[in-house]
Amino acid sequence: MRAHWGVLDELDSVPSFDRFATVDEVHGRLAALAEAHPDIATLRRVGTSRLGDPLMCLTVGDAPRHAIVAAGPHPNEPIGGLTVTHLAARLCADAGLRRATGYTWHLVGCLDPDGTRLNEGWFAGPFTRSHYAAHFYRPAPDEQVEWTFPFTYKRCYFDRVLPETQALMRLIDDVRPAFFTTLHNGESGGVFYYLNRPVPALHAVLSDLPGRYGVPLHAGEPEHPAVRSFEQAIYQAPTMEDAYDYMEANGQDPVPHIGGAASDSYIKRYGALGLTAEIPYWTDPSAGDTSPAGRSYRELIGEHAERVRETHDALEATLAAVASDLVTRSPFLRASRAFIPMLAGMAETDALRAGDPASDRPATVAEESSCRDGLSSARLRFGGILLRALAGELAIGNGTPAIRAAHGRLAELHALWCVDSDRVPARVIPIHDLVAIQYGAVLAGAAHA
């Protein structure tokens, strides 16, 4: 495997890490680089978060083409904070690397500092799924930077663009990038990628990167059944149009489930190559195992639909039991009110898929693994967010009998879900390897833009 200007050689520059960086640490490192290299690096504020945090961008170099690398589009995805600061440091330190890339680089430290701060409780470990779940936060879809770009299609219209999204839009419009990536990461399983167009030579580099660190390529279920594959673990970047058409074709009403577009759609106006590298924290060999699982795909998806429905019902009952007693509008509560109904939609979609004649085939081990991980993720994520919402009510003194009882019941259920999840064999991927894979993907994508 050999990409342009020594991408693989650059992987050896990635240092070891024992924790993820906080928002303040990322911004501090970018500021230090700008101060140490004033001739080639400039730090500027490109926007402001909803709670008043600055959105900072370090620009490095003066080449004619432009690249944007933005960390923290989702606040539970902190690999990018380390990746963007390492990339910034290497570009500042190595004039040969700057010249070889042929870009002026615009490096955003964190797109959602407000949400990221609500995840920092797990950034230093221990890196168990239960500890992660106890400190996890994911915003409601209409509060996510990545999914609040303007969108109009058929019966859907979205223009509730967040200030953070507006800041990214302004940066894109200002520099008109040839290469663009927001630094996401997955949770468990194998590595996969999104591209906004096929680039076969790049596919080969991306496919080989994870194996360098003993991490499999994802071979199971895509994040959404509407997602199309270029080849194993390399997908067409999902669009809201595709999600709408898929649900409409299934006889479902898409409107309640469709929000804003993603950055992949916005950059099309400039012809930029868009790349997303999804790297998990935990992995095991089953994520890439395409051998038969010993049961039908219909049975697997039908069972998954039932388990997701059960999860929805438990969380919905908890939320309904306290609805009249809640007094806050915490981000945890807003997220719970958005995500819990989404679980019902996911269960409905999977039930419909189980009835599709195309499901009459053997399931693979990887598909079984991704369904198991998906269910565990939904329980730990959304149960954990609702638990934090109820704990917040208790913390301000709103300890009504209903809230106390609901909090106690959910805490017990969530603890059981955590135990079940921690029983599944999984290897914690070293943070160095996570950053190296993402860093390599960014450099490879930029080389092939």
N, C-alpha and C positions, 0 to 999 in steps of 0.2 A: 504494500500500500504506500503510495507516494503522491502527495498533493503538491500544489505549487508552493514555492518559497519555504520549503522545509517545515510544513505543519507538524509532522511527527517529531522532528527534532525539538520543536517548541514545547512539546508536552513534558519534556524533562525539566523545564523551568518551573513547573508547578510545585510549590512547597507543601509540607505537611500541615494539616490543620486539626485541632482537637475540638473545635466548636464553630458554629456559624457566626457571622458578624452581625451586630445590631445595626439599626439605622444610623445611630450616631457614629459608630465605628466606620461604616462605609463612607459617610460624608466626611469624616475626619481624615481618612486616607486619601480621598480625592483632593481635599483642600491642601493636604501636605504635599501632594505631587505638584499641584499648581504653584505652590510657593517655591518648591525646590527647582522647578523647570519653567520659569516664566517666559522663556524664549520660545517654547514649543507647546505649552499647555495653558489653557485658560478655563477657569471655573466660573460658571454663570448660573444664575437662577432662572429657570425656565417656567416656573409656575409655583402654585401654592396649594397644599392639600386642604381638604375641607376643615381640618382642625387647626390650620395655620402653619404647618411645617413647610419649609422650602423644598422645592424639587430642584435638585442640583445636577448640572450637566458639565462634565469635563470634556473640552474639545482639545484634541491632540493632533498636530500635524497641519499641513497646508496643501495636500494633494488635491487634484481637480475633482476626483470622485469622492462621494460621501457615504459613510456607513453610520448607522445608529444601532447601538447596543444598549438596551434598557433593562435594568434589573427590577425585581419586585413587582411585576404586574399583578400577581396574586400574593397575598401577604404570608401564606404558609409555604412559600417556595423560596427559601433563602440561599440556595446554591449560587444564584446569580450575583448576590452581593459580593461574594468572594471572587467569582469569575470576572466581574467587571473591574474590580480593583486590581486583580492580577494583570488583566489585559492592559489596564491603564499604566501600571508600573512598568510592564515590559515595553510598551510603546514609548514611554518617556525615557527609558534607559537605553534602548537599542535603536539607533538611527537607521541601521541596516534593515531592521524589521519594518520600521515606518516606511522607508523608501520601497521596500519589496511589496508591501501590501497595496500601495498606490491609492490609499484613502486618507481623507481627513476623517478622524473618528470622533463621534459624539457619544459620550458614555454617560448614561443617566444612572445615578446611584440607587434610587428606589422610587418607583412610581406610586406606591401606596404606603407611605410611612405610617399613617394612622393605623392601618390594619396590621402592618408588620409588627408594630410595637405590641399588639395584642397576642402575638405568637412568640415573643422573645423568651417566654418562660421555658420553652423546650430547646432553645438554640444551643445550650451548653450540655445537653444530655441529662440523664442517661437516654440513649436512643432506642428506647422500647416503644412499642406502639401504644401502650397504656399511658406512658408519660407524655408522649406526643398528643394523644387524645385529650388529656386533662388540660392542656394549655393551647389547644387548637382553636383557630378562628378563621373563618372564610366568610367574606361579605355576601350579602344577598346579591343575586345576579345584577340587579340594577344599581348596585354600589361597587361593581368590579370595574377597574380601569379597562381591562381587556375586552369586556363585552358591553361597553356603553358608547361605541361609535355610532354615528347616525345610521339609520336603517329604514328603508321604505321598500315594501314588497307585498304585492297583492293586498290583503286586508290588514297588514301590519305597518305601523309607523312608530318610529322611536326617535326622539330628539332630546331626551333628558340627559344630555352629555355632562359628565362630571367635570369639575375643574381640572382634575388630574389628567383626564382624557383630553380635554381641550389643550392642555399644555403639551401633550405628546403630539396632538394634531398640528399645533403651531410649529413644533420642531420639525416634523415631517415636511410640512409645507415650506418651511424656511430653507431646509438643506436639500430637499428632493433626493433622498438616498438611492444609491444603486443597490445597497445591501441593507437589510433591516432584520433585527431579531429582538424579540422580548424574551427574557431569560426565565423560562418556566422550568418546573420539574415535576415528575410524577411522584408516586408514593411507594408502590411495591410492584414486584414482577420484573419485567425486562425493559430495556431502553427502546423508545420509538421516537420518530421524528415527524414533523409536519413541514411540507414545502408548499408554497403557493403555485409552483409549476414544477414539472419533472425536469431533473438535471441528472441524467444517467451517470455521468462521471463522478458527480458528487455523491450519488447513492452508494457507490462502491466504497468511498472513503467513510461515510457515515456508518455503513453496515459493519465495517471492520473495527471501528473505534472501541465499542464496548468490550469486545473480546480481548483486547489488550489488557483489560483489568478484570477479566474473569466474570463479566456481567453479560447475561444472554440478551439477545434481541427479543423483543416482545413477539409472541406468536399466538396470543390469545385474542380475546374480544377487543374490537376498537372501542374508543370512548363513547361513541354513538353509532348505532347501526347505519346511519346515513353516510358515514365517513367512507371515502373511497381510497383504495390502496394502490400505490404505484408498484410496490413490491413489499416483501415482508418487512414490517416495522417502519416503512416509509409511506406516509399517507398524504393525500391531498389535504391541505389546510381546510378545516371545516368551515362552512358558511351557514349563515342563518337561512339563506334561500334553500339550501339543501335540506336543512332540518325541517323547514316549513313544508316543502314538497313531500318529504318522507311521511310526515305525520298526516298530511292531507290525503295521501294515497292510502294510508291505513284506516281512513275513516275517522281520524281524531281531529279535533279542532285545534289548529296550531296556535291561534292567537294568544291564549293564556300562557303559553310556554315560550313564546318568542320575544326576545328583548332587542338589545342593540347588537351591532356588528362588532367584529374584532379588527385589530390593526391590520391583519392580513388582507382584509377587504379594502381598507383605506389606502394602502400603499400601491394598489393596482394602478392608480392614476399616474404614478411616476415610473412604472415598469420595474420597480424594485424586486429583487429576489428576497422573499421572506422565508425565514427558517425558524422553527421551534424545535429544541431538543428536550425531550421529556425523559428525565433520568430519575429512577426510583431511589428511595433511601434503603429499602430492603429488597432482597432478591433471593431466589432459589432456582435450581435447574428446571423445575416444572414450567417456568414462564416461557421457556423456549422449546418445550417438548411437544412435538406434533404427532406423537404416537397415539393410538386409540386409547380412550379412557375406559372402555368397557361398558359404555351406555350410549344411548342416542342423544343427539343434540337437542331433539324435541324434549326429552326428559330433563336434560340439564337446564334449558332455558325456562321450562315450565316450573321446575323447582325453584329456580332463582326468582322468578316472578312472585311465587308464593312467599318466599322469605323476605323479599323487599316489601311486599304488601304487609306482612306481619310487623315489620319494622316501622312502616308508616303508621299502622294502626296504633302501636304502642306509643309512639311519639305524639301522634295527633290527640290521643286520649289524654295524655299528660298536659298538653297545651290547652285543650278544651277545659280541663278541670280547674285551671287557674285563670282562665281568660278574663273573668270579671274582676279579679283581684289585682291584676298587674297595673303598675303605675309608671314604669319607666318606658323609654323608647331606646333602650340600649342597642348597640349594634348586634349583640348576641340574640336579642329578642327579634329584631328585624330579620336577621338571617334565618332564625327558626321559622318564622311565619312564611318565609319564602321557600325554604328548602323542604320542609315537611310535605307540603302539597306536591312538590316535584317528585317525591318518592312514589306517590300514587300514580303519577304519569309514567314513571319508569316501569313500574309493575305492569301497568296496562300495556305498554309497548312490548314488553317481554312476553306477556301472555298472548298477544297477537302473533308475535314471531313464533311462539311454540306451536301455533295452529297453522303455520305456513307449511305447505308440502315440502318446501326446500329444507325444512328442519329434519326430515326423515333421512338422516345420515349419521354415521358415528361421530361422537364428540371427541375432541383431542384432549390430552392431558393439559395442554396450555390453556384451552378454553375453559376447562374445569377450574384450573388454577385462577384464571382472571375473574371468573364468576365468584369464586370464594373470596378473593381479595376485594372485589368490588362491593360485595355484601358487607364484609368486615369494615371497609372504609366508610360506607354509608352509616353504619351503626355507630362507629367510634367518632366520626366527624360530627354528624348531626345530633346524636345523643349528647356528645360532649358540649356542643354549642348551646343546646337547650339547658343542660345542667349548669353551664356558666351563666345563662340568663336568669335562672331561678336563684342561683347563689347571689347574683347581683341584687335581686329584689330583697333577699334576706339581709344583705350587707347594708342596705339603706334603712333597715328596720321594718320592712314590709313583710313581716313574718306571719301572715295570716295562717289559720289552720290548713286551708287548702294548699297554699304554697309550701308550707313545711312538709305536709304529707306527700305532695307530688315530688318535691325535691328528694325526699327519702326513698320513695319507690324508684325514681329514675336513677338515683345513685347506685342502688342495689342492682338494677338491671344493667346499667352501663358497666359496672364492675364485672358482671358475668360476661358481657360481650368482650371486655378487655382480656379476661382470662382465656376465653376461647381464641381470641386473636393471637395472644402471646404463645399459645400452644403450637401454632403452625410453625414448622421449621422455616427459618429465614435467616439469611446472613445480612448483617448491617454493613453496608458498603462504606468503606473509609471515605471521609470527606475529601481527602486528596483525590481519590479516584473520581468522585462525582464532579469536582471542579475540572479535572483533567479532561474528562469526556466532554463536558460542556464547552470548555475552552477550545478543545480540538474541533468540535463541531462549528463553533463560531468562525475560527480561522479558515476551516475548509469551505464553509459557506461563502465567506467573503472572497476566497480565492476563485470560486466558481461563478460568482455573480456576473 
